[in-house]
Amino acid sequence: MKPQIISKDGQPEYAVVPYNEYQKLLANAEMLFDLVAYDAAKRALANGEEELIPASVVDRLLDGDNPIRVWREFRGLTSAQLATACGVSAAAISQLESGKRHPSVALLKKLAAALRVDLEQLLAGAQEDPAA
């Protein structure tokens, strides 16, 4: 491939290449971007900065299961263990998971920290209050 160079004020300004060569360059650049992203994801997994979430967990969340229960079970915690980590009773955790009680923002933050998820992960299944 020999590009046509267009100069401005004596300096190269543009390189004109045949369209099929341009498409190949674009495809190669996209492949390189994908490889860099793949390498970054693998590094993040290896360093413990990211984790793989099983499809069964994702399916439960998408099906509308209570996110606190789903994440608690995924992390292998009992209700009592989660309650202790958050400074509440096991009964409170049970009420949260059954939808009989709604957590305060402060408690949501504690739950998210104990479950090692972003706060948004616990809000994903929350229904809006029609009275609000």
Backbone as a chain_set.jsonl record, in Angstrom:
{"seq": "MKPQIISKDGQPEYAVVPYNEYQKLLANAEMLFDLVAYDAAKRALANGEEELIPASVVDRLLDGDNPIRVWREFRGLTSAQLATACGVSAAAISQLESGKRHPSVALLKKLAAALRVDLEQLLAGAQEDPAA", "coords": {"N": [[0.855, -1.168, 0.0], [0.618, 2.114, -0.921], [0.264, 5.181, 0.23], [-1.282, 8.276, -0.766], [0.142, 11.312, -0.117], [-0.884, 14.344, 1.181], [0.098, 17.579, 1.395], [0.437, 20.512, 3.472], [1.491, 23.716, 3.722], [4.075, 22.755, 3.364], [4.237, 20.604, 5.068], [3.31, 17.221, 5.876], [-0.137, 16.617, 5.746], [-2.434, 15.07, 5.245], [-3.141, 11.602, 4.622], [-3.986, 9.692, 1.951], [-5.642, 6.768, 1.269], [-6.481, 3.772, -0.556], [-9.939, 2.755, -0.451], [-10.522, 0.072, 0.307], [-8.163, -0.608, 1.61], [-8.29, 1.189, 3.709], [-10.502, 0.112, 5.066], [-9.375, -2.31, 5.912], [-7.377, -1.338, 7.627], [-8.995, -0.148, 9.571], [-10.375, -2.402, 10.573], [-8.201, -3.808, 11.633], [-7.374, -2.012, 13.606], [-9.599, -2.066, 15.274], [-9.492, -4.727, 16.102], [-7.1, -4.66, 17.536], [-7.843, -2.911, 19.602], [-9.769, -4.528, 20.864], [-8.106, -6.625, 21.74], [-6.439, -5.291, 23.559], [-8.35, -4.514, 25.454], [-9.199, -7.042, 26.283], [-6.816, -8.056, 27.406], [-6.557, -6.231, 29.537], [-8.833, -6.852, 31.033], [-8.264, -9.513, 31.77], [-5.99, -9.066, 33.339], [-7.11, -7.531, 35.406], [-8.806, -9.435, 36.554], [-6.892, -11.32, 37.4], [-5.53, -9.788, 39.293], [-7.417, -9.501, 41.214], [-9.129, -7.384, 41.049], [-11.433, -7.47, 39.656], [-14.23, -9.703, 39.304], [-15.603, -12.866, 38.336], [-18.967, -13.463, 37.784], [-21.244, -15.978, 38.348], [-23.558, -17.312, 35.922], [-25.916, -18.225, 37.038], [-26.317, -16.585, 39.253], [-26.631, -14.09, 38.058], [-28.915, -14.65, 36.543], [-30.81, -15.04, 38.58], [-30.903, -12.471, 39.685], [-31.856, -11.041, 37.464], [-34.309, -12.239, 37.244], [-35.659, -11.067, 39.253], [-35.284, -11.782, 41.903], [-34.636, -11.112, 45.372], [-32.044, -8.854, 45.71], [-30.324, -8.606, 47.92], [-30.509, -11.071, 49.234], [-29.673, -12.763, 47.134], [-26.976, -11.928, 46.672], [-25.943, -12.341, 49.249], [-26.18, -15.119, 49.557], [-24.555, -15.91, 47.41], [-22.092, -15.006, 48.319], [-21.763, -16.746, 50.354], [-22.674, -16.309, 52.927], [-24.417, -16.452, 56.046], [-27.63, -15.335, 57.215], [-27.301, -14.37, 59.783], [-24.54, -13.862, 59.894], [-24.287, -11.797, 57.989], [-25.907, -9.931, 59.207], [-24.482, -9.381, 61.573], [-22.18, -8.241, 60.459], [-23.271, -5.897, 59.536], [-24.35, -4.694, 61.719], [-26.982, -5.131, 62.556], [-29.968, -7.036, 63.374], [-30.477, -10.58, 62.755], [-33.094, -11.035, 62.15], [-33.823, -8.605, 61.043], [-32.416, -8.673, 58.647], [-33.737, -10.807, 57.443], [-36.285, -9.646, 57.143], [-35.656, -7.62, 55.333], [-34.885, -9.128, 53.122], [-37.25, -10.406, 52.514], [-38.814, -8.353, 51.763], [-40.405, -7.05, 53.534], [-39.439, -4.997, 54.925], [-37.778, -1.914, 54.322], [-34.522, -0.864, 53.579], [-32.527, 1.714, 55.134], [-30.546, 4.355, 53.685], [-28.052, 4.42, 54.893], [-27.901, 1.811, 55.956], [-28.048, 0.36, 53.588], [-25.588, 1.058, 52.469], [-23.859, -0.207, 54.284], [-24.619, -2.867, 53.869], [-23.895, -3.191, 51.179], [-21.117, -2.89, 51.382], [-20.483, -5.087, 53.057], [-21.292, -7.176, 51.427], [-19.665, -6.847, 49.318], [-20.3, -5.436, 46.918], [-21.36, -2.966, 44.517], [-23.347, -0.23, 45.564], [-25.479, 0.209, 43.832], [-26.025, -2.327, 42.889], [-27.603, -3.455, 44.806], [-29.84, -1.983, 44.636], [-30.929, -2.526, 42.227], [-33.119, -4.274, 41.911], [-35.083, -2.95, 43.208], [-38.333, -1.664, 43.742], [-40.054, 1.203, 42.635], [-41.569, 3.495, 44.867], [-44.917, 3.976, 44.648], [-46.252, 6.034, 45.921], [-44.467, 8.014, 46.174]], "CA": [[0.0, 0.0, 0.0], [1.344, 3.373, -0.98], [-0.716, 6.251, 0.371], [-1.028, 9.578, -1.364], [0.336, 12.277, 0.955], [-1.272, 15.706, 0.841], [0.833, 18.475, 2.284], [-0.024, 21.87, 3.684], [2.624, 24.517, 4.188], [5.286, 21.946, 3.324], [4.172, 19.513, 6.058], [2.257, 16.232, 5.586], [-1.395, 16.946, 6.421], [-3.361, 13.962, 5.079], [-2.708, 10.438, 3.869], [-5.133, 9.134, 1.242], [-5.417, 5.363, 0.951], [-7.654, 3.166, -1.191], [-10.985, 2.462, 0.528], [-10.38, -1.291, 0.835], [-7.047, -0.554, 2.564], [-8.834, 1.888, 4.869], [-11.329, -0.85, 5.798], [-8.464, -3.244, 6.583], [-6.774, -0.618, 8.753], [-10.031, 0.012, 10.58], [-10.59, -3.721, 11.184], [-7.023, -4.112, 12.443], [-7.405, -1.14, 14.78], [-10.651, -2.591, 16.141], [-8.967, -5.965, 16.689], [-6.114, -4.252, 18.54], [-8.61, -2.381, 20.731], [-10.344, -5.683, 21.548], [-7.027, -7.345, 22.411], [-6.027, -4.479, 24.706], [-9.421, -4.631, 26.441], [-9.13, -8.413, 26.794], [-5.65, -8.129, 28.298], [-6.863, -5.453, 30.74], [-9.801, -7.626, 31.811], [-7.545, -10.654, 32.346], [-5.13, -8.517, 34.391], [-7.972, -7.146, 36.521], [-9.222, -10.683, 37.204], [-5.725, -11.895, 38.074], [-5.176, -8.927, 40.425], [-8.526, -9.461, 42.153], [-9.864, -6.124, 40.901], [-12.709, -7.848, 39.046], [-14.567, -11.092, 39.566], [-16.595, -13.459, 37.45], [-20.226, -13.754, 38.459], [-21.89, -17.093, 37.64], [-24.816, -17.023, 35.231], [-27.049, -18.499, 37.932], [-26.514, -15.386, 40.076], [-27.183, -13.061, 37.162], [-30.29, -15.05, 36.216], [-31.665, -14.765, 39.743], [-31.087, -11.021, 39.774], [-32.72, -10.643, 36.356], [-35.653, -12.772, 37.516], [-36.281, -10.244, 40.279], [-35.021, -12.238, 43.267], [-34.128, -10.043, 46.223], [-30.591, -8.78, 45.499], [-29.581, -8.821, 49.174], [-30.451, -12.523, 49.418], [-28.858, -13.361, 46.069], [-25.558, -11.652, 46.93], [-25.573, -12.987, 50.51], [-25.987, -16.543, 49.281], [-23.385, -16.043, 46.542], [-20.896, -14.797, 49.147], [-21.68, -17.829, 51.325], [-22.946, -15.784, 54.264], [-25.726, -16.683, 56.651], [-28.295, -14.079, 57.601], [-26.682, -13.918, 61.038], [-23.221, -13.295, 59.583], [-24.499, -10.512, 57.335], [-26.462, -9.033, 60.227], [-23.368, -8.979, 62.439], [-21.314, -7.337, 59.688], [-23.97, -4.627, 59.307], [-24.81, -4.138, 62.978], [-28.431, -5.286, 62.715], [-30.338, -8.401, 63.768], [-30.758, -11.517, 61.667], [-34.498, -10.823, 61.798], [-33.862, -7.439, 60.148], [-31.972, -9.14, 57.32], [-34.846, -11.602, 56.918], [-37.329, -8.72, 56.715], [-35.17, -6.947, 54.117], [-34.896, -10.086, 52.018], [-38.63, -10.753, 52.174], [-39.492, -7.151, 51.298], [-41.274, -6.508, 54.588], [-38.766, -3.81, 55.454], [-36.912, -1.253, 53.353], [-33.336, -0.378, 54.287], [-32.118, 3.117, 55.025], [-29.36, 4.525, 52.841], [-26.894, 4.025, 55.704], [-27.86, 0.352, 56.01], [-27.699, -0.108, 52.241], [-24.136, 1.203, 52.315], [-23.227, -1.272, 55.066], [-24.889, -4.126, 53.17], [-23.068, -3.229, 49.97], [-19.727, -3.132, 51.793], [-20.371, -6.453, 53.56], [-21.496, -8.103, 50.311], [-18.64, -6.511, 48.312], [-20.945, -5.041, 45.664], [-21.702, -1.549, 44.432], [-24.661, 0.088, 46.115], [-26.462, 0.075, 42.755], [-26.384, -3.741, 42.739], [-28.671, -3.753, 45.762], [-31.009, -1.205, 44.247], [-31.36, -2.942, 40.888], [-34.438, -4.898, 41.921], [-36.004, -2.164, 44.039], [-39.494, -1.092, 43.077], [-40.314, 2.594, 43.039], [-42.728, 3.675, 45.726], [-45.896, 4.739, 43.874], [-46.702, 7.209, 46.693], [-43.412, 9.044, 46.154]], "C": [[0.902, 1.233, 0.0], [0.315, 4.49, -0.905], [-0.296, 7.495, -0.401], [-0.947, 10.574, -0.205], [-0.019, 13.667, 0.44], [-0.631, 16.612, 1.879], [0.167, 19.829, 2.372], [1.14, 22.622, 4.311], [3.891, 23.675, 4.3], [5.311, 20.789, 4.309], [3.074, 18.519, 5.662], [1.011, 16.544, 6.403], [-2.37, 15.767, 6.382], [-2.665, 12.82, 4.348], [-3.964, 9.835, 3.254], [-4.777, 7.707, 0.847], [-6.65, 4.828, 0.236], [-8.644, 2.701, -0.117], [-10.839, 1.066, 1.118], [-9.214, -1.376, 1.827], [-7.486, 0.145, 3.852], [-9.655, 0.929, 5.719], [-10.46, -1.87, 6.54], [-7.804, -2.582, 7.793], [-7.764, -0.465, 9.9], [-10.286, -1.309, 11.314], [-9.417, -4.095, 12.086], [-6.99, -3.265, 13.721], [-8.455, -1.637, 15.776], [-10.187, -3.868, 16.834], [-7.951, -5.637, 17.782], [-6.808, -3.711, 19.779], [-9.197, -3.527, 21.546], [-9.277, -6.457, 22.326], [-6.55, -6.6, 23.662], [-7.072, -4.58, 25.813], [-9.417, -6.02, 27.078], [-7.986, -8.559, 27.788], [-5.904, -7.385, 29.604], [-7.838, -6.215, 31.631], [-9.127, -8.823, 32.481], [-6.645, -10.203, 33.495], [-5.953, -8.165, 35.628], [-8.475, -8.384, 37.272], [-8.073, -11.279, 38.012], [-5.336, -11.104, 39.318], [-6.283, -8.848, 41.467], [-9.323, -8.175, 42.097], [-11.249, -6.344, 40.301], [-12.984, -9.295, 39.411], [-15.587, -11.564, 38.533], [-17.821, -13.824, 38.272], [-20.913, -14.875, 37.677], [-23.225, -16.682, 37.016], [-26.012, -17.254, 36.144], [-27.355, -17.3, 38.826], [-27.156, -14.288, 39.238], [-28.632, -13.384, 36.821], [-31.239, -14.752, 37.371], [-31.935, -13.267, 39.88], [-32.035, -10.527, 38.685], [-34.155, -11.118, 36.551], [-36.356, -12.0, 38.629], [-36.131, -10.757, 41.695], [-34.424, -11.087, 44.066], [-32.603, -9.99, 46.115], [-29.78, -8.983, 46.781], [-29.425, -10.324, 49.408], [-29.531, -13.172, 48.385], [-27.379, -13.16, 46.356], [-25.083, -12.303, 48.222], [-25.283, -14.465, 50.272], [-24.769, -16.77, 48.397], [-22.097, -15.902, 47.348], [-20.757, -15.86, 50.237], [-21.894, -17.375, 52.758], [-24.317, -16.228, 54.75], [-26.346, -15.318, 56.942], [-27.651, -13.509, 58.859], [-25.313, -13.275, 60.775], [-23.353, -11.924, 58.93], [-25.016, -9.492, 58.342], [-25.347, -8.509, 61.131], [-22.474, -7.976, 61.725], [-21.939, -5.959, 59.521], [-24.5, -3.992, 60.594], [-26.323, -4.158, 63.147], [-28.717, -6.725, 63.128], [-30.552, -9.272, 62.526], [-32.21, -11.373, 61.216], [-34.636, -9.638, 60.834], [-33.44, -7.843, 58.735], [-33.087, -9.947, 56.666], [-35.964, -10.703, 56.395], [-36.928, -7.974, 55.446], [-35.291, -7.88, 52.913], [-36.308, -10.476, 51.593], [-39.418, -9.553, 51.663], [-40.422, -6.53, 52.319], [-40.697, -5.227, 55.182], [-37.884, -3.236, 54.355], [-35.73, -0.648, 54.087], [-33.135, 1.124, 54.119], [-30.9, 3.172, 54.106], [-28.12, 4.077, 53.604], [-26.769, 2.505, 55.769], [-27.519, -0.227, 54.639], [-26.202, -0.024, 52.005], [-23.399, 0.108, 53.074], [-23.416, -2.626, 54.385], [-23.991, -4.261, 51.939], [-21.611, -3.523, 50.328], [-19.542, -4.581, 52.241], [-20.479, -7.481, 52.437], [-20.499, -7.891, 49.171], [-19.258, -6.292, 46.927], [-21.124, -3.532, 45.677], [-23.113, -1.368, 44.983], [-25.758, -0.133, 45.076], [-26.904, -1.377, 42.566], [-27.517, -4.131, 43.689], [-29.952, -3.004, 45.434], [-31.629, -1.681, 42.95], [-32.76, -3.52, 40.877], [-35.465, -4.102, 42.683], [-37.131, -1.607, 43.195], [-39.65, 0.346, 43.547], [-41.578, 2.633, 43.879], [-43.739, 4.525, 44.959], [-46.377, 5.991, 44.601], [-45.678, 8.339, 46.62], [-43.582, 10.011, 45.012]], "O": [[1.817, 1.362, 0.814], [-0.424, 4.723, -1.862], [0.887, 7.727, -0.65], [-1.874, 10.663, 0.599], [0.477, 14.109, -0.597], [-0.803, 16.427, 3.083], [-0.568, 20.243, 1.475], [1.698, 22.191, 5.321], [4.685, 23.86, 5.222], [6.303, 20.064, 4.382], [2.023, 18.927, 5.168], [1.092, 16.716, 7.62], [-3.053, 15.493, 7.369], [-1.736, 13.03, 3.568], [-4.907, 9.503, 3.973], [-3.766, 7.458, 0.19], [-7.745, 5.366, 0.4], [-8.247, 2.305, 0.979], [-11.017, 0.893, 2.323], [-9.28, -2.143, 2.788], [-7.1, -0.259, 4.949], [-9.531, 0.919, 6.944], [-10.775, -2.25, 7.667], [-7.687, -3.194, 8.854], [-7.404, -0.635, 11.065], [-10.4, -1.327, 12.539], [-9.614, -4.636, 13.174], [-6.619, -3.756, 14.787], [-8.22, -1.629, 16.984], [-10.459, -4.069, 18.018], [-7.947, -6.272, 18.837], [-6.399, -4.022, 20.898], [-9.137, -3.511, 22.776], [-9.525, -6.894, 23.45], [-6.29, -7.214, 24.697], [-6.721, -4.717, 26.985], [-9.611, -6.15, 28.287], [-8.159, -9.114, 28.873], [-5.508, -7.857, 30.669], [-7.684, -6.223, 32.853], [-9.4, -9.11, 33.646], [-6.55, -10.888, 34.514], [-5.553, -8.459, 36.755], [-8.558, -8.369, 38.5], [-8.253, -11.691, 39.158], [-4.863, -11.684, 40.295], [-6.113, -8.198, 42.498], [-10.113, -7.896, 42.999], [-12.13, -5.494, 40.43], [-12.07, -10.029, 39.786], [-16.323, -10.772, 37.944], [-17.706, -14.428, 39.338], [-21.141, -14.74, 36.475], [-23.924, -15.81, 37.532], [-27.018, -16.552, 36.035], [-28.517, -17.028, 39.125], [-28.11, -13.641, 39.669], [-29.483, -12.494, 36.811], [-32.349, -14.265, 37.156], [-33.061, -12.853, 40.156], [-32.91, -9.7, 38.942], [-35.099, -10.482, 36.083], [-37.526, -12.254, 38.915], [-36.773, -10.237, 42.608], [-33.786, -10.196, 43.505], [-31.936, -10.984, 46.399], [-28.658, -9.485, 46.723], [-28.337, -10.795, 49.74], [-28.711, -14.027, 48.722], [-26.603, -14.113, 46.292], [-23.946, -12.77, 48.296], [-24.268, -14.993, 50.729], [-24.024, -17.727, 48.61], [-21.119, -16.603, 47.086], [-19.762, -15.883, 50.96], [-21.365, -17.975, 53.694], [-25.256, -16.363, 53.966], [-25.669, -14.291, 56.916], [-27.479, -12.296, 58.977], [-24.979, -12.255, 61.378], [-22.62, -10.996, 59.272], [-24.609, -8.33, 58.327], [-25.289, -7.313, 61.415], [-22.057, -6.979, 62.314], [-21.227, -4.965, 59.381], [-25.036, -2.885, 60.567], [-26.883, -3.289, 63.815], [-27.799, -7.54, 63.219], [-30.771, -8.779, 61.419], [-32.522, -11.564, 60.04], [-35.464, -9.665, 59.923], [-34.036, -7.405, 57.751], [-33.353, -9.791, 55.474], [-36.526, -10.963, 55.331], [-37.766, -7.724, 54.58], [-35.736, -7.48, 51.837], [-36.533, -10.836, 50.438], [-40.544, -9.699, 51.188], [-41.149, -5.587, 52.008], [-41.395, -4.474, 55.86], [-37.314, -3.977, 53.554], [-35.91, 0.012, 55.11], [-33.518, 1.717, 53.11], [-30.302, 2.142, 53.794], [-27.238, 3.431, 53.037], [-25.669, 1.965, 55.652], [-26.776, -1.204, 54.547], [-25.611, -0.926, 51.412], [-22.422, -0.446, 52.57], [-22.489, -3.435, 54.329], [-23.405, -5.316, 51.695], [-20.95, -4.313, 49.654], [-18.571, -5.233, 51.859], [-19.837, -8.531, 52.484], [-20.481, -8.641, 48.195], [-18.824, -6.86, 45.925], [-21.048, -2.899, 46.73], [-23.957, -2.258, 44.872], [-26.843, -0.609, 45.408], [-28.027, -1.632, 42.131], [-28.296, -5.038, 43.395], [-31.027, -3.364, 45.913], [-32.742, -1.279, 42.611], [-33.517, -3.285, 39.936], [-36.614, -4.53, 42.798], [-36.917, -1.137, 42.078], [-39.407, 0.662, 44.712], [-42.533, 1.897, 43.63], [-43.453, 5.682, 44.649], [-46.864, 6.922, 43.958], [-45.982, 9.482, 46.962], [-42.78, 10.932, 44.857]]}, "num_chains": 1, "name": "protein.A"}
